[in-house]
Amino acid sequence: MSFFRHRPFGLPALVLLLGVAGCSFADDSASVAVPSPAAKTAGLCRELDRALPSRVDGQDRRDPGPASPLTAGWGDPAIILRCGVERPPKMTDPKVSVGGDADAIAGGVDGVDWLMEKQDDGAYRFTTANRRAYVEVTVPEGRDPSSVLVDLAPGIKKAIPEGIAD
């Protein structure tokens, strides 16, 4: 059972946390690692690729290399989405579910549950929870994480059904 189902956490709380903590993104490379999910998950990710918006946080879509329906990007420095990633270890960490880990917070935005992790370089990584595929979004400094998650929510809800990922 996932702890996200019992920890409703609103957009204002995520925005407040991000505002207090600040964020940055050190690596602005044009390439990202492409996940290697099972065939069923890859199919969901291809559906997500078709459902993603052309603009996120006011930035045009600029996909990173290598070209793949499992990755997407917007802006410069890039907001990066990777679909079909492995479950983050902190997603099953009991400290997260009770708020004991300041670097990982569970929450939901517009009907999509997320695990938010602050990265060593100051960026934030969000990973979907309670969906049939894990979708990871990295938000660099200067981007509004709440806007990013709101912009991505409709596509994720449309393409990645609720449930537990394999």
N, C-alpha and C positions, 0 to 999 in steps of 0.2 A: 504494500500500500504506500502511496506517495504522501509525504507530509504536506505537499502543496494544496491538497484538497481541503485541509483544515486550517490553513493559514492565509485567509484572505488579506490582501495587502494592496492598497490602492495606489493609483498613479501619483497622488500628492506625496505620499510617503517616499516613493522612489525618487521623485524630483527633489524632495528635501534632502534625502541622503546624498544624491549626486551633487547638489548645490553645496552642501557642507564639505564633502570630500574632495571635490574638484576632479578633473581628469585630464589626461594627455595621451598622445599616441606617438611613440618614438619611431616606429618602422613604417614608412610609407612606400614600401616596395610595390611593384606592379604585379606581383605574383603571390599566390596563396596555395597552401596544400589542399588538394582536392580529396575529400573523404572517399572511402571505399566501402560503402554500405552493402548489405545484402540486396538482392534483386528487388524484393518487394519494397524496401525502403527507397531504393534508387528510383523506382516508379513514382512513389509519392513525391520525391524531390523534383522529378521532371515536371509533375503537375504544379508544384510550387513555383518553379521557374516560369511557367506560363502565367501564373496568377500574380506574380510580383509587380509592383507599381514601377512606372518609368521614372518617377521622382520620389525621393525619400528625404525628409528634412530640407526640402527645397533644392536638393541636388539631383542632377541628371544621372541616369544609370550609366556606369562605366565599369564593365565587368573586368575583373583581374584575369591574368593568365595563370595557367593554361585555360583556354576556353572550356567550360563545362557547365551543364545544366545544374550541377551541384553547388556552384558558387555564383555570387553576384556582388556587385559593388556600386556605390554611389558616391560621387564627389571626390575632392582631393583636398586634404587627406581622406582616404576612402573609408566609408562605412562598409564593412565586409560581412556578407552572409555566407555561411557554409551549411549545407543540408546533408544529413546523414552522418553526423559526427557521433562519436561514442558518448555515452552518458558521463557527465563530469563526476569525478569522485565525490565532490562536495554535495552532490545531489542526494546522496544517501547518508550523509554525515548527520547524526542526530543533533549536533551543535547548531547546525543551520536551522533546523525546524523550530528550535526554541530561541533563536536569535542570539546564540552564543558566539557566533563567528562573524566578526565585523567585516570580513572580506567577502562574505557570501550571504546574500539575503534572498529569501523567496518572496515572490510577489506576482501580481497579475495586472495586466493592462488590456483593456478592451476585450476581455474574454479569452486572453491567452496568458497562461501561467509561465513565469520565467524564474530562473535562478540567475541572480546578478552577482558577478565576481569582479572585484577590483583586481586589476593586473599589476604586476610589479612596476611596469612602465607608466602606470597611472590611467591607462585606458580601462574601459569596462567591457566585459564579455557577458552577454546574456544568452542563456540556453533555454529553449522551450522545455516545459514539463507537461506531463499528462497529455502528450500527443504521440501518435504512432511512429513518429520520426523525431529525432533531436535536431533542432535548428539552432545554430550558433550565430550570434550577431555581435561584432566588435564595433564599438562606437569610440572614435578618436576625440581628442580634445577639440573644443570649438563646435561640436555638434550637440544638439539637444536630444539626449537619450529618450526622453518622453515622446518627443515628436517622431523619432525613428521607430519606436515600438508601436505607436498609434498608426503610423503609415504602413507598417508591415503586418499588423494584426488581421486585416481583412483577407489578404492572400493566404496567410497561414491557416486561418479558420476554414477557408474554402478548400485548400489542398491537403492539409494534414489533419486527418480525423482525430478526435479525442480518443484517448486510450493510453496504454502503456507500450512504449517502444520495445521492440525485440532486442 
